[in-house]
Amino acid sequence: MSGRDAAVVELVHATVSGLRADLGRRSLADSILDACGRLGYGSDEEPGRSRPASWANVLKFVRIADEFERISPGDAGAFLEYLKVRETHMKRERQGSIADRRTGAVRIMSVHSAKGLEFPVVAFADLAHKAHGRSGPSIVFKERGVPTLAMKLPAGDTGKRFTTPSFERLAAAQDEMGEEEAKRLFYVACTRAEEALIMCGTAALDKPPGASTALDRLRRALAADPEAQGLPNTTVTIVRPDGDLVSADGGAPAERRETLPAGSADGAECGPLLARAKATARVASGRESIPPPAELSFTALAQYEACPYRFYAQRVLGVGAVVLPGQGGPLDLGNAVHAALRVRALLGEVDGVRLNAIARRHGLDDAASTRLRDAVDSFAATSLAGRAAAAGASHAEAPFMVRVGSGTLVGSLDLLFHEGATAVVVDYKTGVSDLSEELARERYERQAQCYALAAMATGATRTEVHFVEVERGARTTSFAFGSDDVAAAGREIAGLFARMESGEFGRRNAFEPHICGDCPVSGSLCPVTPPSRGAASADRTPRRCPPPARS
């Protein structure tokens, strides 16, 4: 064997020997993860050593091992036999999911598809769903491993059929097996949640629970023993369709209820049963408005000024588009340019080695890498770069937080340096736009005001803000602010925070492509749609939007 192959064999041998030594003293799941750690599988230190899909399957395998140990005292050999049985008698296991959990996407799947996966929050919907009943005239069922056939027999010429004792026996056995399978699926669904589990279903609470749905089983469990107060360490609240929280006996609103009797309320249909640990925060009664964010960046303020309703949908309700890793496009180049110019501000220059490393880190191809070098060289040739170097101490990507009225303005300054009592802010702009100088000045004005507020907080009496388009020949749009100018800008921005706090989230009058084109709520929560998608609501006047309820 070559040196590398011999080293790999030695590592595998040492790993297996270590696992054997710990046999019986640690769980199967921990043993698998320990082996992966020893072998370097899943490590970020060697890119390409394990692909995301492969590592997702390993984690799914670990969860299957953990589930096996919960139901069986078997060892590793028994687990291997269990896997063979699964492969032979069950549906082929699906590949592990590689969806990035940072995207904020809501995944919709069956309980079967969720096996082996875990999520911070799981919503288990339609607990009152009933399985389709048996309608066929025959049953094929395995008894003690032997397939058995039972049929309903014709009853003369009437077209009807009557059941035989064998049919009834197999039907009862099949129902029992179906009940057990339903319980297993219910367990699987509930154990997918890491932090919060939401179970939803409707029931007439004046009727006793049946025996055919997950909600029936849940209600029986909650009311099985009044002395035991339902499920241990669990509180239950019944939510009516009107959103009010009521106690189980139909009385006054209740924040908590320990048990849910089988027959209660006044026969009204009820919504979700909210079960939660006693240690969690109380269930709020009534309706609460969702406050706007207390801390906002310039980007968020600009979005509010462009369309308050879109701001409300995205920044308050959290409705937004999904951005998957590796799909940044122009953002990747912009981030690379900012990273390179930050290095230049810290070290005075950016050599080719560092530029290449930055390009690789951001996944840039050859064309984008060339654009990166040109952008850095373009700024390096400006008088601002010389002024920053002459000023001595400069701050790159300087974070700031400034209280303005009832809100807080947050963000970072690409480059900040001081010339006496004057604070100089430089903001790098990437991309090649067709904005005229006049339109560029209009677009950057609010951003310049925000940066001036932050810069003046450093003790300066005057501020310059320069926007440098590094891919357009370093064209620069400049603003100058004195103390009075900054005070006026602060009042304007404080007014925006006040409007948000008072609930002013009106819609636009009509569809604007540059604002509404990629809006995630256009045509759904917001009736303003492009003409090609049909007529929108006739009432398009901006109006105060009542915040939604949160119960």
TIBAPA-920869 format. One record per residue (C-alpha): x, y, z; chain; residue in one letter. Coordinates in steps of 0.001 Angstrom, whole numbers, plus 524288, in hexadecimal, padded with zeros to 5 digits. Last residue first. Example, Ala and Ser with C-alpha at 12.3 -4.5 7.8 and 13.67 -1.06 7.14 Angstrom:
# TIBAPA-920869
83566 7FBDC 81BE4 A S
8300C 7EE6C 81E78 A A
This chain:
# TIBAPA-920869
72F88 88747 84D42 A S
735E1 890BF 843EC A R
72CB8 899FE 83D16 A A
73042 8A0E0 8308C A P
73429 8AF45 83052 A P
72999 8B82F 82AE6 A P
72E46 8BE55 81E28 A C
72C54 8CD08 81D6D A R
728AF 8D04F 80FA2 A R
72ED6 8D224 80266 A P
72485 8D29E 7F7BF A T
723E2 8C6BE 7EF29 A R
7156C 8C3C4 7F07D A D
711EF 8BD97 7E38D A A
7195D 8B178 7E769 A S
7228D 8ACBD 7DD1A A A
71F20 8AA09 7CF17 A A
72616 89EDD 7C8AC A G
733CB 899AD 7C901 A R
7386C 8A173 7BD34 A S
734B5 8AE37 7C3D5 A P
73E6F 8ABAF 7CED5 A P
7382A 8A91C 7DC11 A T
733D8 8B191 7E784 A V
72ADF 8A8F8 7EFC0 A P
734EA 8A7B3 7FAD3 A C
7339C 89BAD 8035D A L
7337F 89394 7F6DE A S
7357F 89AA5 7E9E5 A G
74251 8A0B9 7EE32 A S
7464B 89A64 7FB0B A V
75434 895FC 7F7C1 A P
757AE 8A2F0 7F102 A C
760CD 8A02B 7E5A2 A D
75ABC 8A985 7DBC5 A G
75413 8B243 7E5C8 A C
75EBE 8BC6B 7E7CE A I
765DF 8BD58 7DAA8 A H
75974 8B942 7D362 A P
7505B 8C351 7D9D2 A E
74261 8BE41 7DAE7 A F
738A2 8C876 7DF2A A A
73440 8D0A9 7EAC6 A N
73E2B 8CAE7 7F41F A R
739BB 8C439 80084 A R
738F2 8CA62 80E08 A G
740D1 8C618 819D3 A F
73EA4 8D0E4 823D0 A E
73DC4 8C95B 8309E A G
740D4 8D3EE 83A9D A S
74E4B 8CE24 83D32 A E
75157 8CE22 82EB3 A M
74DB5 8DC77 82D70 A R
75603 8DFCA 8395D A A
761EA 8D8D2 8339D A F
7604D 8E0A4 8270F A L
75F21 8ED47 82EC7 A G
76BD3 8EA2A 835DE A A
77211 8E954 82860 A I
76D5E 8F703 824F4 A E
77170 8FCA0 8321A A R
77EF9 8F69D 830D9 A G
7808F 8FC8C 82350 A A
77DA4 90A02 828F6 A A
787B0 9080C 833C6 A A
791B1 90361 829CE A V
78FD2 90F87 82180 A D
790DB 9186C 82D6F A D
79DB1 91215 831A7 A S
7A3B4 9135E 82423 A G
7A28F 909A9 8192B A F
7A9BD 907E4 80C4C A A
7A5A4 8FE82 8017A A F
7AD73 8F838 7F676 A S
7AA41 8EFC0 7EA9D A T
7B6AE 8E9A8 7E525 A T
7B93A 8E31F 7D813 A R
7C3F8 8D92A 7DAB6 A A
7C500 8D5DF 7CC27 A G
7B806 8CF0A 7CC83 A R
7BB6E 8C267 7D358 A E
7BFE1 8C904 7DFF8 A V
7B3AD 8D177 7E0E9 A E
7B847 8D9BF 7EC63 A V
7AE14 8DF6A 7F5A6 A F
7B448 8EA3D 7FDCE A H
7AF0B 8EF4A 80ADB A V
7B571 8FB47 810F3 A E
7B29B 8FED8 81EF9 A T
7B467 90B05 82754 A R
7B4E6 90D2E 835FE A T
7BADB 8FFE7 838EF A A
7B928 8F9BA 8465D A G
7B7AB 8EB7B 84231 A T
7A8D2 8ED22 84248 A A
7AA79 8F5E4 83664 A M
7AE5F 8E9E7 82E91 A A
7A205 8E24A 831EE A A
798D6 8ED65 82E95 A L
7A0B5 8EFF5 8222A A A
79F2A 8E1C0 81E1E A Y
79067 8E29E 81F5E A C
7900F 8EF6D 817D0 A Q
79875 8E999 80CF1 A A
78F11 8DE38 80BB5 A Q
783D3 8E7D0 80A59 A R
78AFC 8EF48 7FF8F A E
78FC4 8E398 7F7B2 A Y
78436 8E27E 7EE54 A R
78302 8F120 7EBC3 A E
79192 8F28D 7E952 A R
79164 8E6F9 7E019 A A
785C9 8ECD1 7D8E1 A L
78D2C 8F996 7D6B6 A E
799CD 8F2C6 7D2E0 A E
79261 8EAAE 7C8ED A S
78F63 8DCA6 7CC56 A L
7930F 8D29B 7C1FF A D
79890 8C91F 7CBE8 A S
7A518 8C13E 7CB6D A V
7A6C2 8B874 7D72A A G
7AD99 8BB36 7E3EB A T
7ABFA 8C6D3 7ED11 A K
7B61E 8C95D 7F7AD A Y
7B26D 8D292 802C6 A D
7BC6A 8DC3C 80800 A V
7BA15 8E416 81468 A V
7C28A 8EFCD 81832 A V
7C141 8F5B1 825CD A A
7C59F 903D1 8269E A T
7CAE0 9094E 83359 A A
7D8F7 906CA 82F3C A G
7D8D4 8FE1B 82355 A E
7D279 8F1C6 82865 A H
7D0E9 8E444 82270 A F
7C591 8DB01 81FC0 A L
7C4BE 8D062 81554 A L
7B9DA 8C6C8 8120B A D
7B151 8CC46 81CE8 A L
7A8B4 8C280 823FC A S
79A5E 8C167 82797 A G
790C1 8C4DD 8324F A V
786B3 8CFA0 8347A A L
77F2A 8CE2D 84118 A T
77105 8D1D0 8430C A G
76862 8DAAF 84B42 A S
76F4B 8E722 846E8 A G
77C78 8E3A5 84112 A V
785C7 8DB9E 8497B A R
79245 8D8B9 84206 A V
798CC 8CB7B 84051 A M
7A524 8CA87 83834 A F
7AE1A 8C022 8326F A P
7BADA 8C437 82BE7 A A
7BD15 8BC21 81FA2 A E
7CAA2 8C20B 81E6C A A
7CF7E 8CC30 82842 A H
7DA75 8D57D 8251E A S
7E64A 8D9FC 82CE6 A A
7F02C 8E127 82470 A G
7E962 8ECAE 81E20 A A
7F328 8EC4C 812E3 A A
7EEBE 8DE9F 80EC2 A A
7E075 8E2AE 80F12 A A
7E38B 8EEF0 80738 A R
7EAB4 8E6CA 7FD00 A G
7DF5A 8DD5B 7FBA2 A A
7D61F 8E8FE 7FA9C A L
7DE7F 8EEBD 7EFC2 A S
7DB0E 8E2FB 7E76F A T
7E4C4 8D96D 7E12E A A
7E2F3 8CEF3 7EBB6 A A
7D45C 8CF37 7E8ED A F
7D625 8CAF3 7DAD2 A S
7E0B2 8C110 7DE56 A D
7D750 8BA3E 7E7A8 A V
7CC6D 8BA30 7DD8B A A
7D581 8B537 7D2CA A D
7DA34 8AA0B 7DB60 A R
7CC32 8A5F4 7DEA1 A L
7C7E6 8A706 7D06E A R
7D2DC 89DB8 7CCC3 A T
7CE5A 89437 7D736 A S
7C087 89532 7D1AE A A
7C550 8910A 7C447 A A
7CD9A 88604 7C9BB A D
7C2A9 88061 7D21C A D
7BF8F 88534 7DFCB A L
7BC1D 87BA6 7EAA3 A G
7BCD1 8857C 7F5C9 A H
7C842 87EDF 7FCA5 A R
7CEF4 87C78 7EFA3 A R
7CE96 88B09 7EC36 A A
7D373 88EB6 7F9CD A I
7DECE 8852C 7F894 A A
7E225 88A81 7EB1B A N
7E217 89866 7F057 A L
7EAAD 8944F 7FBD3 A R
7F4C6 88E28 7F2E6 A V
7F458 899A0 7E96D A G
7F7C9 8A3AB 7F3C3 A D
7EE0D 8AC8C 7FA77 A V
7F3CB 8B94F 7FF84 A E
7F41A 8C266 80B59 A G
7F27F 8B74B 8150E A L
7E5B2 8BAA7 81BF0 A L
7DF56 8C2E8 81163 A A
7E3FB 8B97C 806D3 A R
7DE6D 8ADEC 80E3F A V
7D15A 8B505 80F15 A R
7D25C 8B802 80091 A L
7D3C5 8A97A 7FDC9 A A
7C844 8A5A2 8066E A A
7BF85 8B034 80097 A H
7C2EA 8ABB5 7F2D4 A V
7C05C 89D71 7F673 A A
7B327 8A0C6 7FC56 A N
7AF58 8A800 7EFFA A G
7B3E5 89CB6 7E773 A L
7ABEC 892E4 7EF46 A D
7A026 89BEE 7EF4B A L
7A02F 89BED 7E072 A P
79C6E 88D74 7E073 A G
7987A 88979 7EE52 A G
793BF 87BFB 7EA78 A Q
79E4F 87434 7F173 A G
79636 8728E 7FDAF A P
78791 87333 7FB25 A L
77FF2 87FD8 7FC00 A V
771A5 87DA6 7FF75 A V
768DD 88970 7FD4A A A
76239 89044 80875 A G
756FC 890C6 81209 A V
75C13 893F9 81FA7 A G
74FAF 89A6A 8249B A L
75701 8A684 82936 A V
76243 8A86D 81FA1 A R
75CA4 8A1D9 8138F A Q
74E0D 8A48E 8141A A A
74F41 8B198 81B30 A Y
759F3 8B671 8121C A F
75184 8B263 80688 A R
74651 8BA4D 80C51 A Y
74ECB 8C63D 80EE6 A P
75308 8C6D6 8009B A C
75E94 8CF31 7FC05 A A
76038 8D657 808FF A E
75FBC 8C99E 81079 A Y
7699B 8C340 80759 A Q
772CA 8CEB5 80904 A A
771BD 8CD67 817C5 A L
774DA 8BEF0 816DD A A
780CB 8C174 80E71 A T
78553 8CC47 817A5 A F
78580 8C25E 822A0 A S
77B0A 8C062 82CDE A L
77AA2 8BD62 83B64 A E
76D99 8BDE1 842AB A A
7673E 8B470 83922 A P
758B7 8B6FB 83729 A P
74F78 8B286 841EC A P
74689 8A6C3 83FB7 A I
7390C 8AA1E 844C4 A S
73396 8A1DC 84FC5 A E
72647 89B90 85013 A R
71F64 8958F 85BD0 A G
72618 88C54 8652F A S
734BF 88A50 8653F A A
73939 87C74 867E6 A V
7431F 87D54 872D9 A R
7518A 87BCD 87037 A A
7572F 86E28 8704D A T
75A77 8665C 87C88 A A
74D54 85FAC 87CCF A K
75066 858EF 86FF9 A A
746D8 85B3F 864F9 A R
73A54 855DF 85F6C A A
73204 85F16 85751 A L
725FF 857FD 85288 A L
722C9 85E0B 84596 A P
714F8 861E3 841B7 A G
7080F 85F22 84838 A C
6FAC9 85C59 8424B A E
6F046 8602D 84BCE A A
6E95E 855A2 85377 A G
6E7C8 85DC7 85FA8 A D
6F4A1 85B42 86674 A A
6F7AB 84DCD 86C04 A S
6F6FD 83F35 86A26 A G
7040F 8382F 869BE A A
70A09 840C5 87420 A P
71640 84890 87043 A L
71FD4 8499B 87B80 A T
729F8 8533F 88099 A E
72434 85FEE 87B9E A R
72BE9 86C4C 87A52 A R
72984 87A79 876A1 A E
71AF5 87921 877FD A A
7101D 8811E 871FE A P
70393 88008 879D5 A A
6FB87 873C2 87990 A G
6F9CA 86938 86F39 A G
6FDC1 85E10 8782E A D
70ADC 85C21 87157 A A
70EB4 86A34 8736B A S
70DEE 8737F 86823 A V
717C0 87A9D 85FAB A L
7116E 883A3 855D8 A D
7158C 882FC 84783 A G
707EC 88310 841B7 A D
709BD 874D0 83DB0 A P
70B09 870DF 84C06 A R
71837 86DBE 851E6 A V
718D7 86371 85C97 A I
7249D 8646C 8659E A T
72C63 858EA 86A9E A V
737D4 8588A 87417 A T
74203 84DDC 87491 A T
74B8E 84975 87F0A A N
744DB 83C31 87FCE A P
739C7 839CE 87630 A L
72C1D 83A49 87BE0 A G
72A40 83EC2 889DA A Q
72DA8 8318D 88FDA A A
7216B 831EB 89854 A E
718F7 8348A 88C7B A P
71E12 827E4 88646 A D
71C13 82567 877CB A A
71886 8336C 8743E A A
724D7 83787 86D1D A L
72758 829F7 867AC A A
7196A 828A5 862B9 A R
71A65 835F2 85C30 A R
72729 83220 85590 A L
7218D 82546 850B6 A R
715C1 82C17 84B01 A D
71E8A 83674 844DF A L
72696 82BCE 83E65 A A
71A3F 82697 83828 A T
711C8 81A54 83877 A S
70E60 8175A 84684 A A
703E3 820F8 84A3B A G
704E9 82C12 853F2 A P
6F8C4 82F48 85BEE A P
6EFDA 839B6 8564E A K
6EE4E 84742 85C30 A D
6FC0F 84A2F 8576C A L
6F83C 84A8B 84927 A A
705BD 84903 84330 A A
70F7B 8505D 83AC9 A T
71DE8 84D92 838D3 A G
72B51 853A6 83A3E A C
737A7 84EE4 84103 A M
742D0 858B6 84268 A I
74FC4 85343 84741 A L
75ABC 85C3F 84BC1 A A
7694F 85ADB 84E57 A E
76EEA 84EBA 847C0 A E
762BF 849BC 840C6 A A
76399 83D17 838E1 A R
75F06 8357B 844E5 A T
750B6 838FA 8430D A C
75002 8340A 83514 A A
756DF 82738 83847 A V
74DF4 824B6 843E2 A Y
741D8 82729 83BA4 A F
74769 81E1E 8313D A L
74941 81381 83B6D A R
73B80 81567 84091 A K
735F8 8147D 832C2 A A
73DAD 807E0 830AA A E
737E1 80234 83D18 A E
72A2A 805E7 838D9 A E
72C70 80023 82B5C A G
73100 7F372 831A4 A M
724B2 7F30A 839D6 A E
71C47 7F602 82E0D A D
722DB 7EB11 82668 A Q
720AD 7E171 8317D A A
71251 7E567 8325C A A
710B3 7E413 823A9 A A
71794 7D6DE 82400 A L
70E0D 7D1D1 82E42 A R
70235 7D7AD 82762 A E
70643 7D1A4 81A67 A F
70896 7C46B 820AA A S
6FB47 7C4D9 82767 A P
6F4FD 7C76E 81A1C A T
6EF81 7D442 815D5 A T
6E348 7D5DA 80DA7 A F
6E290 7DB49 7FFF9 A R
6D827 7E31A 7F8DF A K
6D51E 7E26A 7EA7C A G
6C77F 7DD83 7ED8B A T
6C8D1 7D178 7E50B A D
6CC9B 7C860 7F024 A G
6D4A2 7CDE0 7FB52 A A
6E237 7CDED 7F55A A P
6ED67 7CA27 7FEA0 A L
6F6B4 7D3D5 80514 A K
70478 7CEFD 8039A A M
7101A 7CA63 80BB6 A A
71DD6 7C7A8 806BB A L
72930 7C3F5 80F8E A T
737A8 7C68D 80D2C A P
7402C 7BEDD 816D1 A V
749F1 7C679 81F25 A G
742F4 7C3B4 82BED A R
73671 7C8C0 825AD A E
738ED 7D107 819B6 A K
72CDA 7D7C3 8145D A F
725EC 7D7D2 80762 A V
71840 7DD46 808D1 A I
70CE0 7DC68 7FF5F A S
70035 7E348 7FBBF A P
7069D 7F0C8 7FB79 A G
7012B 7FC59 802EC A S
70A4B 7FE0D 80E9F A R
7097F 80B9A 81428 A G
71201 816F7 80FED A H
719FB 81C53 81B1F A A
713E5 82714 82323 A K
71A2C 83468 824C4 A H
71777 83AA7 8320E A A
725DF 83D64 83490 A L
725C6 8465B 828C4 A D
7333E 84C7C 82A2F A A
73FB7 848F9 83162 A F
74771 855BA 8317D A A
755CF 85386 83477 A V
75F58 85DC3 83985 A V
76E0F 85C0B 83B3F A P
76E71 85118 83127 A F
772A1 842D2 83185 A E
773D2 8387B 826F3 A L
774BD 829A6 8284A A G
766E1 82773 823B0 A K
76151 833E0 81DBF A A
75DB7 82D80 810D1 A S
754CF 823D1 817CA A H
74E36 82EFB 81F24 A V
74AFB 83566 81237 A S
751B1 841D5 80E12 A M
750A7 850A1 80DCD A I
75D41 85834 8101C A R
75C5A 86655 81481 A V
7684E 86DCE 80FD6 A A
7703F 875E7 81970 A G
77C55 87470 81100 A T
7853D 87149 81C7D A R
780C4 8632D 81D1B A R
78783 8600A 81050 A D
78052 85506 80991 A A
7894D 84938 80866 A I
77EEE 83F05 80B89 A S
78364 8311A 80D82 A G
7807C 827A5 80280 A Q
773F7 82001 803E6 A R
7739C 81290 80A10 A E
76E40 807DA 8015B A R
760A1 80422 8059A A K
76065 7F9A5 81003 A M
76198 7EADA 81029 A H
76F03 7E7E2 80AB4 A T
7769D 7F466 80D8E A E
7707F 7F5D2 81AFA A R
77396 7E78F 81E1C A V
781C3 7E98A 819FA A K
782A8 7F5C4 8226B A L
77D81 7EE3C 82E2C A Y
787D6 7E3C6 82BF8 A E
7923F 7EE65 82C4C A L
78C3B 7F3E1 838C9 A F
78C7C 7E672 83F0B A A
79B18 7E5A3 83C52 A G
79D42 7F33B 8421F A A
7966B 7EF7E 84EC7 A D
78811 7ED6A 8518B A G
780C7 7F35F 85D20 A P
775BD 7F71F 853D0 A S
76BB7 801F1 85287 A I
773F7 80DDC 855F2 A R
7801E 8077C 85063 A E
779E8 806A4 842ED A F
7760A 81508 84333 A E
78434 818E1 845E8 A D
78927 8103D 83AE3 A A
77F47 81659 8318C A I
783DF 823DD 835F6 A R
7920B 82055 83317 A V
78E5D 81B6F 82583 A F
787B5 82885 822F6 A K
79420 82F71 82720 A L
79C0F 826FC 81DDD A V
79269 829C0 812E7 A N
793EF 83860 81503 A A
7A2BB 83681 81480 A W
7A1BE 83021 80734 A S
798D2 83ACD 801CA A A
7A1C4 84597 80704 A P
7AD9D 83F73 8002E A R
7B85E 83981 8084D A S
7C6E0 83B46 805E7 A R
7C3E6 845FA 7FBEC A G
7C9C1 85083 80452 A P
7D353 84B09 80E68 A E
7D284 852DD 81AFC A E
7C3B8 853B6 81A5F A D
7C288 84662 820C4 A S
7B744 83D70 81CFF A G
7BFDA 8315A 81DDF A Y
7CC99 833E0 824F1 A G
7CE93 82578 82801 A L
7CEB6 827B0 836A7 A R
7C2D9 830A8 8360E A G
7BB1B 82763 82D83 A C
7BE38 81C34 836C6 A A
7B9AF 8246D 84256 A D
7AD09 827A8 83B29 A L
7AA84 81939 838E1 A I
7ADC5 815B6 846F7 A S
7A526 82099 84C30 A D
7999D 81B6D 8445F A A
79C3A 80D7D 848B9 A L
79C05 8119C 856E5 A S
7A7BD 81091 85FEA A R
7ACAE 806AE 869B4 A R
7A844 7FA42 86300 A G
7B3B6 7FA48 85995 A L
7BDE0 8044D 85DC0 A D
7C998 7FB71 85AED A A
7C35E 7F754 84E23 A R
7C1F9 80593 84A12 A L
7D03D 80839 84D02 A G
7D493 7FC68 8452A A S
7CC1F 800B7 839BB A V
7D22B 80E59 839F0 A T
7E01D 8093B 83B4E A A
7DE37 80026 82FBB A H
7D839 80B03 82781 A V
7E3A0 8140E 82AB4 A L
7EDA9 8097D 827BD A E
7E71D 806A5 81AC4 A V
7E746 81524 8173D A V
7F5A7 8166E 81ADA A A
7F90B 80A98 81295 A A
7F1C3 81051 8070B A D
7F922 81D2E 80870 A R
80677 816C1 80986 A G
80428 80DF3 7FDD9 A S
80000 80000 80000 A M
